[in-house]
């Protein structure tokens, strides 16, 4: 299990390394362009949302020693949610052929 640690508040989003690596690619692409956006997720404690801004410190922590391989279709699906009015949401991984 990996995690995103956001800002000085210590808010953490915990994910398996595979989806975390895909979320990382999308988050870094958006922040590199200077874009702010919402990131939402659900877990056993409820629904959570944080507003990501390029000026706020952000860290990604992976439990494994290597980044899992990327599924381009999944990155594209995540980017579509990140560009929507509701913001980035972790959607199920599509097969490589789904687009």
Buried (B, 14 or more C-beta within 10 A) or exposed (E): EBBBBBBEEEEEBEBEBBBBBBBBBBBEBBBEEEEEBBBBBEEEEEEEEBEBBEEBEBEBEBEEEEBBEEBEBBBEBBBEBBEEEEBBBBEEBBEEEEE
